[in-house]
Amino acid sequence: MAGKPRIPAAPYADTALDALGPGRLVSGSDRPVCRPPPTAPNEHLSTAERNEIFAQTVQRVYRLHTP
C-alpha cells in the first residue's frame, strides 16, 4: 500500500448517502491495522446520520442488541 495515492472517499460516500440514506449504509474499517486515521470525512453528517451509519444499521441488520 505504501506509495499509492489515497483516493478521498467523501464524494463516493455522499453519493451513497443521497441515494440510499443512512439506514442502508454501514461503515467498516481495517484501521488501525493498515492505515492512519481518516481526516474526518463525515464531519458534514448530522449526529443522527452518523449514529445510524456507524452503529444502528449494523445493530439492526445483524440483530445485535445492546444492554
N, C-alpha and C positions, 0 to 999 in steps of 0.2 A: 503494500500500500504506500510505502514511502515514495515520495516523488510524484505521486499522482495528484492532479489538481482536485480540490474539493468542489463539488457541484452544490450550490445553495439549494436547499430543499424547499424553502419558503414558497416560491411560485407554484410548485407542484402541490404542496400541502394546501395552499389557498384554493387551488382549483378543485381538489378533492373535497375540501370543506364546503365550498359553494355547491358542488354537485351532489354530495351525499349527506351533508350535515354531520354534526358531531356525534350523533347517535349511531353512526355507521362507520366511524373511524376509530382505529386503535393505534397507539404509538408503541413501538418496540425499539430496543436498542441493544447493542453489544457493548456499550460503554460501561465501564471504563477499560474494558479489555483491549480494544483496538484503536480507539480514537480519543482525543481530548474532548472535554465538554463542549457542547454546541454554544453558539453565540446568540442565545435567546431568540430562536426563530418564531417562538409562539407568544412573543410579548404583545402582539396585537389581538390575541384571543381574549374573550371575556372570561371571567372566573368560572362561570357555568360551562362554557365550551371546553376550557382546559380540564376541569374536573371530569367531564363526560369522556373526552378523548383519552386522558391518561389514567382513568380509573373506572368510571361507571360502566362504560361499554364492555370492557373486559370482564368485569364482575357479572354483568347481565349475560353475556354470551357464554361464558364458562360456568355460569350458575354458582359463582363464588359468593359466599355470604360472610360479611364482616361482623364480628361480635359487637 
